[in-house]
Amino acid sequence: MLFELDGVRVRRGGRVVLDGFDAALPEAATAITGPSGAGKSTLLRLLNRLADPEAGAVRFRGRDVRELDVLELRRTVGLVPQLPALLEGTVAECVGAGPRFAGRPEPEAGPLLVRAGLDPELAGRPADRLSVGQQQRVMLARALALEPAVLLLDEPTSALDPEARDAIEATLRELAIPLVVVTHDTAQAERLASHRVAL
């Protein structure tokens, strides 16, 4: 099993959002669906330890995530957040940030941008001058630069038009790694995932 959550209890802003929550996510593509405020993004944050439960356990491939080195976990379990959080500098510098911080060689940005549905000529442009949709795709390229074993995506196409959404979905389907996708779009969940967790 890829992830297991047993008896998980989590608060956000003083409010309990998950209580006694159990789930098993297989080594496949899983969609997490549910209404706003149900805890979808919180659940995603538990999987790479951006948050820890106050009760219960989260396991990654059989091991409690609290036993794992947090930085190595986050490099193995990549996260693309809903809201872009780009660093200052060029698009290429943003894409190479993960490998650079990990002490690895920086990959060429162009091919990663193409995989994320962007023109490789954007590599030299200041990242803060891109549209929100383009920034979202740069975040995907940045996550892919680390060659993660698992990819977590929080509403990965929310700021995209249908054509760009379709391109990103095609990229995600081509990845040979398990995905965990938070989406409010039930049709997208059906297109991308073979397993679903409803909150």
Order of alpha helices (4+ residues) and beta strands (2+ residues): beta-beta-beta-alpha-beta-beta-alpha-beta-alpha-alpha-alpha-alpha-beta-alpha-beta-alpha-beta
